[in-house]
Amino acid sequence: MLKNLRVSISIILFALITFYFLDISAILPDQFHVLAHIQLVPAILSGSFIILAALIILTLLFGRVYCSSICPMGIYQDIVSWFSKRKIFSKKKKRYKYSKAKNILRWSVLGVTIVTFFLNLPLLLGLIDPYSAYGRMIANVFKPVYTAGNNVLESIFTSFGNYTFYKVEIVILSLFAFIAGIVTFLAIGFLAWKYGRTYCNTICPVGTVLGFLSKFSLFKVRIDENQCNRCGSCAGKCKASCIDSKNHSVDYSRCVACFNCLNSCSQNALKFSPSIKNKKQEGSETTDMGKRQFLMATLTTAVTVPTVYAQEKAAQLSGTKAPTRQTPISPPGSQSAKHLLDHCTSCHLCVSRCPSNVIKPAFMEYGLGGIMQPMMNYEKGFCNYNCTVCADICPNGALLPLTQDEKHMLQIGRVTFTQDICVVHTEKTNCGACAEHCPTQAVTMIPYEGHEGLTIPHTNPDICVGCGGCEYICPVRPRRAIFVEGNKEHHKREAFKEEEKENIVVDGFGF
């Protein structure tokens, strides 16, 4: 009963949050971002004390049910583990076995993660936070695959005169984030396939924190020593490797409350009930140094991908090189790159949900600490003047909510014009595309002095919002003649005056 309930809740939450990242047609309303807000690290960073208190109370009552039913990365591991036990993949019946806790490794990773975060280097937290790692995996690897599948269906249905599906451009915004997503998918998937919840109980900082709290939980999986015959069946089902059947003990800091063990016991010796304090050893402090060094070396290697190689490949994928910018443009609601650095864990929910595909993962634009954090990129489009999706859905407080009126007055960057490479100057031909796409009159066309009949862009950076409409539409390549220079701190722009139109009263038909 408990296992079936856990599986049902897990499937529903996992399916919804995964589809929310993949949803290219905006079928799910933006209100579903609550699925990201109930994740532990986003709740901490956004100061959502009600959600944080609820998760702590839930853990103190029932143990690590968060890890088994709410965390999408935990559910992903369970799915991989389930497939690994199917006969089609393994002829031999798979059994787990008890292993000693790697407590030194667990607490060392948590300590280093906290220290680096407060040193303004949130990269490590972003890499190993389970929700953020899962979000990047889906947004950067599986969304392009999902989009390709949609386009295949569009071709098939359209050939039969059915227009249910429509073609969507397949976008890979960052090669580094794409590689990181693949590495995450394969590395954590391999550990889950071979060893179950090893990642959760050795590397994951959320697992370590909740594991500590779950030692004090009211309800626990309890072994009745009088009925237990030490057969080891429960240990063979425990994907957390936390049941020591020989000594009738459970390491509650590693138990993820999956309840797989309850139905495995033929003696009915296991129950999930209010716990009786067990003074026996609940986990060993011994650490497997070889595995610890291997895991840390792997993590370090993933972080130190060569900068030049990644930037060149990203440029190839996008087709053109981005304009030279001294300051990267952080998304609306971020207030500044520093605020973004202090709160963002690079979950890429904003990247995935941006309807214009103008938010991409950064590489070194923000510096080492800001790798894979979101930044604006106007190669594929521009920021819709009325859109506030990214700020509305951010679960970490890295992007603060904005109303449309606030967005209209927010300046995230300032327009910059280079006349020497503008087509009006180089080819002596009219263009004006940039002015047509400017929503605030920050770009207007004025007569080009000395050239009769020609007009050339004139900019007023003080009223620019930094939407990138001018940059996106500019035909000059590879470096745009007009582009947006980012603001280190976002601020309110100056208001622009609408042209007053004279009301003309027309009598009769007007002619």
VOLUM-25464 format. One record per residue (C-alpha): residue in one letter; residue number from 1; x, y, z. Coordinates in steps of 0.02 Angstrom, whole numbers, padded with zeros to 5 digits. Layout:
<marvexs>
type:seq:xx:yy:zz
A:NUM:X:Y:Z .
...
</marvexs>
This chain:
<marvexs>
type:seq:xx:yy:zz
M:1:00000:00000:00000 .
L:2:00134:00127:00050 .
K:3:00243:00080:-00098 .
N:4:00098:00099:-00221 .
L:5:00055:00268:-00148 .
R:6:00236:00324:-00162 .
V:7:00249:00264:-00342 .
S:8:00086:00350:-00392 .
I:9:00136:00518:-00317 .
S:10:00310:00504:-00392 .
I:11:00248:00467:-00568 .
I:12:00125:00613:-00567 .
L:13:00250:00741:-00502 .
F:14:00391:00677:-00613 .
A:15:00283:00679:-00769 .
L:16:00218:00855:-00736 .
I:17:00385:00937:-00697 .
T:18:00471:00849:-00843 .
F:19:00336:00902:-00966 .
Y:20:00340:01079:-00895 .
F:21:00522:01090:-00953 .
L:22:00484:01008:-01121 .
D:23:00320:01097:-01159 .
I:24:00355:01189:-01323 .
S:25:00171:01228:-01353 .
A:26:00137:01305:-01181 .
I:27:00002:01175:-01145 .
L:28:00037:01184:-00959 .
P:29:00001:01357:-00886 .
D:30:00142:01453:-00803 .
Q:31:00064:01419:-00633 .
F:32:00142:01246:-00641 .
H:33:00308:01327:-00593 .
V:34:00254:01285:-00415 .
L:35:00329:01113:-00451 .
A:36:00499:01196:-00456 .
H:37:00465:01305:-00304 .
I:38:00437:01154:-00191 .
Q:39:00615:01091:-00220 .
L:40:00729:01111:-00068 .
V:41:00875:01215:-00136 .
P:42:00762:01337:-00231 .
A:43:00657:01358:-00073 .
I:44:00814:01401:00027 .
L:45:00884:01524:-00100 .
S:46:00719:01612:-00130 .
G:47:00682:01628:00056 .
S:48:00520:01528:00040 .
F:49:00509:01491:00226 .
I:50:00336:01414:00217 .
I:51:00391:01286:00088 .
L:52:00554:01256:00180 .
A:53:00462:01230:00344 .
A:54:00341:01110:00259 .
L:55:00484:01005:00187 .
I:56:00572:00999:00356 .
I:57:00412:00947:00446 .
L:58:00378:00815:00312 .
T:59:00553:00744:00338 .
L:60:00539:00746:00528 .
L:61:00376:00651:00514 .
F:62:00408:00524:00376 .
G:63:00594:00529:00334 .
R:64:00663:00564:00161 .
V:65:00500:00555:00065 .
Y:66:00558:00712:-00025 .
C:67:00698:00611:-00105 .
S:68:00581:00471:-00158 .
S:69:00429:00567:-00220 .
I:70:00466:00753:-00246 .
C:71:00644:00766:-00311 .
P:72:00642:00732:-00500 .
M:73:00822:00671:-00499 .
G:74:00780:00544:-00365 .
I:75:00633:00480:-00468 .
Y:76:00743:00473:-00623 .
Q:77:00863:00358:-00528 .
D:78:00718:00248:-00474 .
I:79:00661:00231:-00654 .
V:80:00837:00182:-00709 .
S:81:00848:00057:-00564 .
W:82:00681:-00017:-00613 .
F:83:00737:-00045:-00792 .
S:84:00902:-00120:-00733 .
K:85:00806:-00260:-00648 .
R:86:00704:-00310:-00801 .
K:87:00747:-00479:-00876 .
I:88:00774:-00401:-01047 .
F:89:00927:-00312:-00978 .
S:90:00989:-00437:-00850 .
K:91:00969:-00626:-00848 .
K:92:01025:-00634:-00667 .
K:93:00905:-00571:-00535 .
K:94:00975:-00407:-00470 .
R:95:01002:-00388:-00284 .
Y:96:01074:-00244:-00186 .
K:97:01178:-00268:-00032 .
Y:98:01218:-00170:00124 .
S:99:01367:-00054:00115 .
K:100:01443:00060:00245 .
A:101:01401:00243:00238 .
K:102:01525:00361:00156 .
N:103:01495:00494:00288 .
I:104:01662:00584:00270 .
L:105:01633:00603:00083 .
R:106:01452:00659:00106 .
W:107:01491:00794:00233 .
S:108:01649:00849:00143 .
V:109:01551:00880:-00018 .
L:110:01416:00974:00077 .
G:111:01546:01080:00167 .
V:112:01641:01124:00009 .
T:113:01477:01165:-00079 .
I:114:01423:01285:00058 .
V:115:01594:01368:00069 .
T:116:01609:01394:-00119 .
F:117:01433:01462:-00128 .
F:118:01469:01595:00003 .
L:119:01630:01636:-00090 .
N:120:01522:01684:-00240 .
L:121:01565:01524:-00333 .
P:122:01394:01439:-00348 .
L:123:01453:01326:-00490 .
L:124:01475:01173:-00378 .
L:125:01302:01193:-00301 .
G:126:01227:01213:-00474 .
L:127:01314:01056:-00536 .
I:128:01263:00940:-00394 .
D:129:01096:01011:-00336 .
P:130:00979:00871:-00394 .
Y:131:00837:00982:-00456 .
S:132:00953:01098:-00554 .
A:133:01052:00953:-00627 .
Y:134:00891:00869:-00684 .
G:135:00825:01033:-00757 .
R:136:00982:01059:-00861 .
M:137:00975:00879:-00919 .
I:138:00797:00900:-00983 .
A:139:00814:01078:-01050 .
N:140:00977:01053:-01144 .
V:141:00973:00870:-01199 .
F:142:00795:00804:-01203 .
K:143:00704:00961:-01260 .
P:144:00795:00962:-01429 .
V:145:00753:00777:-01446 .
Y:146:00572:00810:-01398 .
T:147:00564:00953:-01524 .
A:148:00635:00840:-01660 .
G:149:00500:00712:-01621 .
N:150:00368:00848:-01633 .
N:151:00434:00898:-01804 .
V:152:00428:00718:-01865 .
L:153:00246:00706:-01811 .
E:154:00211:00873:-01895 .
S:155:00277:00806:-02060 .
I:156:00174:00646:-02047 .
F:157:00011:00729:-01994 .
T:158:00028:00871:-02119 .
S:159:00048:00747:-02261 .
F:160:-00126:00684:-02217 .
G:161:-00199:00859:-02207 .
N:162:-00200:00863:-02017 .
Y:163:-00121:01018:-01940 .
T:164:-00125:00969:-01757 .
F:165:00064:00989:-01745 .
Y:166:00171:01133:-01807 .
K:167:00356:01137:-01842 .
V:168:00469:01211:-01708 .
E:169:00652:01259:-01731 .
I:170:00772:01142:-01641 .
V:171:00884:01252:-01535 .
I:172:01044:01205:-01443 .
L:173:01092:01366:-01356 .
S:174:01252:01310:-01270 .
L:175:01371:01169:-01314 .
F:176:01442:01169:-01137 .
A:177:01269:01151:-01058 .
F:178:01227:01016:-01186 .
I:179:01384:00917:-01141 .
A:180:01352:00944:-00955 .
G:181:01175:00878:-00977 .
I:182:01235:00722:-01066 .
V:183:01371:00691:-00935 .
T:184:01242:00712:-00795 .
F:185:01120:00594:-00880 .
L:186:01251:00459:-00909 .
A:187:01347:00475:-00745 .
I:188:01199:00475:-00627 .
G:189:01109:00349:-00737 .
F:190:01258:00230:-00729 .
L:191:01269:00244:-00539 .
A:192:01082:00212:-00524 .
W:193:01093:00063:-00642 .
K:194:01235:-00019:-00547 .
Y:195:01212:00039:-00367 .
G:196:01040:00117:-00344 .
R:197:01039:00278:-00242 .
T:198:01229:00298:-00230 .
Y:199:01224:00477:-00295 .
C:200:01093:00527:-00166 .
N:201:01194:00456:-00022 .
T:202:01370:00507:-00071 .
I:203:01366:00669:-00173 .
C:204:01196:00753:-00163 .
P:205:01196:00896:-00036 .
V:206:01007:00886:-00018 .
G:207:01019:00701:00025 .
T:208:01150:00738:00158 .
V:209:01047:00875:00242 .
L:210:00883:00778:00237 .
G:211:00976:00621:00290 .
F:212:01031:00708:00449 .
L:213:00852:00765:00485 .
S:214:00778:00594:00446 .
K:215:00875:00519:00592 .
F:216:00749:00608:00702 .
S:217:00593:00566:00602 .
L:218:00441:00500:00691 .
F:219:00399:00362:00568 .
K:220:00537:00245:00513 .
V:221:00561:00074:00436 .
R:222:00585:-00032:00591 .
I:223:00648:-00211:00604 .
D:224:00567:-00327:00730 .
E:225:00713:-00432:00792 .
N:226:00596:-00566:00860 .
Q:227:00524:-00602:00689 .
C:228:00678:-00570:00580 .
N:229:00773:-00726:00524 .
R:230:00917:-00629:00444 .
C:231:00875:-00694:00270 .
G:232:00936:-00532:00190 .
S:233:00786:-00514:00075 .
C:234:00754:-00336:00132 .
A:235:00936:-00287:00104 .
G:236:00926:-00360:-00072 .
K:237:00782:-00243:-00113 .
C:238:00857:-00087:-00032 .
K:239:00923:00026:-00170 .
A:240:00997:00141:-00038 .
S:241:01104:-00003:00030 .
C:242:01059:00052:00206 .
I:243:00985:-00108:00283 .
D:244:01105:-00216:00384 .
S:245:00998:-00371:00406 .
K:246:01132:-00464:00503 .
N:247:01130:-00334:00640 .
H:248:00946:-00287:00625 .
S:249:00989:-00105:00590 .
V:250:00939:00028:00464 .
D:251:01044:00180:00424 .
Y:252:00903:00308:00427 .
S:253:01015:00445:00359 .
R:254:01020:00350:00193 .
C:255:00845:00273:00190 .
V:256:00742:00363:00056 .
A:257:00574:00292:00114 .
C:258:00542:00196:-00047 .
F:259:00456:00054:00051 .
N:260:00524:-00080:-00067 .
C:261:00584:-00179:00082 .
L:262:00415:-00192:00169 .
N:263:00337:-00314:00046 .
S:264:00497:-00415:00025 .
C:265:00496:-00486:00201 .
S:266:00408:-00655:00214 .
Q:267:00415:-00646:00404 .
N:268:00325:-00477:00411 .
A:269:00470:-00414:00517 .
L:270:00476:-00240:00440 .
K:271:00353:-00103:00480 .
F:272:00343:00083:00443 .
S:273:00286:00151:00610 .
P:274:00332:00272:00749 .
S:275:00510:00226:00788 .
I:276:00589:00156:00944 .
K:277:00758:00235:00969 .
N:278:00892:00114:00916 .
K:279:01056:00134:01007 .
K:280:01145:00018:00889 .
Q:281:01262:00084:00759 .
E:282:01159:00156:00615 .
G:283:01299:00178:00493 .
S:284:01483:00166:00481 .
E:285:01596:00317:00474 .
T:286:01724:00229:00368 .
T:287:01754:00304:00197 .
D:288:01807:00216:00039 .
M:289:01950:00334:-00007 .
G:290:01974:00260:-00182 .
K:291:01794:00293:-00234 .
R:292:01796:00465:-00154 .
Q:293:01949:00518:-00252 .
F:294:01875:00448:-00412 .
L:295:01711:00543:-00389 .
M:296:01797:00707:-00349 .
A:297:01915:00688:-00497 .
T:298:01767:00657:-00611 .
L:299:01678:00812:-00547 .
T:300:01833:00918:-00569 .
T:301:01856:00857:-00748 .
A:302:01676:00900:-00792 .
V:303:01700:01077:-00728 .
T:304:01863:01113:-00819 .
V:305:01809:01093:-01001 .
P:306:01923:01203:-01109 .
T:307:01847:01376:-01131 .
V:308:01903:01412:-01308 .
Y:309:01842:01247:-01377 .
A:310:01669:01267:-01302 .
Q:311:01650:01446:-01361 .
E:312:01702:01404:-01539 .
K:313:01582:01257:-01549 .
A:314:01440:01361:-01477 .
A:315:01471:01491:-01613 .
Q:316:01464:01354:-01746 .
L:317:01299:01289:-01681 .
S:318:01220:01461:-01678 .
G:319:01281:01498:-01854 .
T:320:01345:01672:-01817 .
K:321:01456:01752:-01688 .
A:322:01377:01861:-01555 .
P:323:01417:02047:-01549 .
T:324:01560:02101:-01439 .
R:325:01492:02146:-01269 .
Q:326:01589:02212:-01121 .
T:327:01450:02166:-00998 .
P:328:01335:02015:-01019 .
I:329:01148:02047:-01010 .
S:330:01065:01959:-00864 .
P:331:00879:01919:-00884 .
P:332:00740:02036:-00825 .
G:333:00709:02022:-00639 .
S:334:00889:01974:-00598 .
Q:335:00929:02152:-00541 .
S:336:01114:02123:-00576 .
A:337:01237:01987:-00618 .
K:338:01289:01984:-00435 .
H:339:01110:01951:-00376 .
L:340:01098:01814:-00506 .
L:341:01261:01738:-00445 .
D:342:01199:01740:-00265 .
H:343:01038:01646:-00300 .
C:344:01044:01550:-00465 .
T:345:01082:01363:-00470 .
S:346:01068:01351:-00660 .
C:347:00913:01243:-00664 .
H:348:00875:01317:-00837 .
L:349:00688:01325:-00810 .
C:350:00693:01503:-00878 .
V:351:00798:01442:-01026 .
S:352:00671:01307:-01065 .
R:353:00513:01411:-01042 .
C:354:00569:01570:-01131 .
P:355:00447:01585:-01277 .
S:356:00573:01683:-01382 .
N:357:00724:01570:-01349 .
V:358:00829:01722:-01301 .
I:359:00894:01655:-01134 .
K:360:01046:01543:-01152 .
P:361:01168:01466:-01028 .
A:362:01325:01570:-01004 .
F:363:01499:01498:-01013 .
M:364:01631:01620:-00948 .
E:365:01535:01781:-00980 .
Y:366:01496:01800:-00794 .
G:367:01662:01725:-00742 .
L:368:01700:01552:-00672 .
G:369:01564:01562:-00539 .
G:370:01429:01600:-00666 .
I:371:01456:01454:-00784 .
M:372:01287:01394:-00853 .
Q:373:01188:01534:-00772 .
P:374:01060:01617:-00887 .
M:375:01101:01767:-00995 .
M:376:01014:01855:-01139 .
N:377:01065:01810:-01316 .
Y:378:00983:01892:-01466 .
E:379:01043:01776:-01605 .
K:380:00877:01684:-01618 .
G:381:00755:01819:-01567 .
F:382:00724:01963:-01449 .
C:383:00641:01986:-01280 .
N:384:00455:02015:-01299 .
Y:385:00411:02186:-01229 .
N:386:00259:02117:-01134 .
C:387:00333:01950:-01080 .
T:388:00373:01916:-00896 .
V:389:00378:01726:-00900 .
C:390:00559:01701:-00843 .
A:391:00539:01815:-00692 .
D:392:00372:01739:-00645 .
I:393:00429:01558:-00644 .
C:394:00603:01568:-00565 .
P:395:00602:01459:-00407 .
N:396:00766:01522:-00333 .
G:397:00732:01707:-00314 .
A:398:00869:01738:-00442 .
L:399:00739:01821:-00555 .
L:400:00614:01921:-00454 .
P:401:00433:01934:-00517 .
L:402:00389:02083:-00627 .
T:403:00226:02159:-00683 .
Q:404:00211:02212:-00865 .
D:405:00220:02395:-00815 .
E:406:00380:02364:-00715 .
K:407:00453:02267:-00862 .
H:408:00414:02412:-00979 .
M:409:00516:02531:-00873 .
L:410:00659:02412:-00835 .
Q:411:00824:02437:-00923 .
I:412:00931:02279:-00931 .
G:413:01048:02353:-01062 .
R:414:01079:02503:-01174 .
V:415:01078:02513:-01363 .
T:416:01246:02541:-01449 .
F:417:01264:02592:-01632 .
T:418:01418:02575:-01742 .
Q:419:01389:02683:-01894 .
D:420:01545:02627:-01989 .
I:421:01474:02452:-02023 .
C:422:01290:02498:-02045 .
V:423:01223:02453:-02217 .
V:424:01160:02631:-02238 .
H:425:01341:02692:-02226 .
T:426:01429:02549:-02316 .
E:427:01304:02514:-02456 .
K:428:01214:02682:-02466 .
T:429:01045:02598:-02454 .
N:430:00898:02625:-02337 .
C:431:00864:02495:-02202 .
G:432:00775:02552:-02044 .
A:433:00737:02376:-01981 .
C:434:00808:02417:-01809 .
A:435:00694:02567:-01785 .
E:436:00541:02467:-01838 .
H:437:00576:02336:-01703 .
C:438:00609:02458:-01560 .
P:439:00461:02466:-01439 .
T:440:00520:02623:-01348 .
Q:441:00582:02740:-01486 .
A:442:00760:02718:-01423 .
V:443:00806:02692:-01607 .
T:444:00737:02812:-01735 .
M:445:00785:02856:-01913 .
I:446:00852:03028:-01957 .
P:447:00914:03101:-02123 .
Y:448:01089:03042:-02165 .
E:449:01187:03202:-02184 .
G:450:01256:03228:-02359 .
H:451:01154:03086:-02435 .
E:452:00987:03140:-02504 .
G:453:00846:03016:-02478 .
L:454:00942:02910:-02352 .
T:455:00902:02893:-02167 .
I:456:01016:02819:-02035 .
P:457:00982:02755:-01858 .
H:458:00990:02877:-01713 .
T:459:00992:02805:-01536 .
N:460:00935:02866:-01367 .
P:461:01007:02740:-01243 .
D:462:00921:02822:-01094 .
I:463:00749:02759:-01147 .
C:464:00809:02587:-01208 .
V:465:00747:02432:-01116 .
G:466:00880:02318:-01189 .
C:467:00755:02200:-01272 .
G:468:00872:02164:-01418 .
G:469:00744:02190:-01556 .
C:470:00864:02303:-01650 .
E:471:01010:02184:-01627 .
Y:472:00912:02030:-01684 .
I:473:00848:02109:-01844 .
C:474:01008:02198:-01896 .
P:475:01066:02119:-02061 .
V:476:01252:02154:-02033 .
R:477:01358:01998:-02000 .
P:478:01454:01932:-01908 .
R:479:01457:02084:-01793 .
R:480:01296:02182:-01784 .
A:481:01299:02368:-01822 .
I:482:01178:02394:-01678 .
F:483:01175:02291:-01519 .
V:484:01137:02297:-01334 .
E:485:01272:02326:-01203 .
G:486:01224:02249:-01036 .
N:487:01197:02349:-00877 .
K:488:01294:02290:-00726 .
E:489:01143:02337:-00623 .
H:490:00967:02350:-00693 .
H:491:00879:02514:-00665 .
K:492:00728:02612:-00718 .
R:493:00742:02689:-00890 .
E:494:00683:02861:-00936 .
A:495:00509:02875:-01005 .
F:496:00486:02916:-01188 .
K:497:00355:03035:-01254 .
E:498:00223:02967:-01368 .
E:499:00194:03072:-01522 .
E:500:00034:03170:-01497 .
K:501:-00091:03137:-01634 .
E:502:-00216:03271:-01680 .
N:503:-00396:03213:-01672 .
I:504:-00477:03250:-01839 .
V:505:-00666:03258:-01850 .
V:506:-00727:03195:-02018 .
D:507:-00897:03250:-02083 .
G:508:-00992:03134:-02193 .
F:509:-00886:03007:-02285 .
G:510:-00726:03107:-02276 .
F:511:-00708:03132:-02464 .
</marvexs>
